[in-house]
């Protein structure tokens, strides 16, 4: 009985950590979407993803909405599969890639506003 309660508590702690990582991913995605739209709108960067470039050419709003929607759907799927090790294995590299992208945005901002 006591072990059962502890295992449920451990699962809750894992869920808590997993959701924190998903929230971080969502925040990084929103920053990336807005910063990308801003840099491209001001001709300070180019979009390399053909689908996203097409959406940016249509409207920055379409780009931002679709980008946030796609990452939100993927985050939801990862949340539903959170008890599988693969979900965490997939989530961590994605967050690291977004951190790298955020660093690139910060570099552009530094060069534009402070140099």
Beta strands, then each sheet from edge to edge (+ up, - down):
end
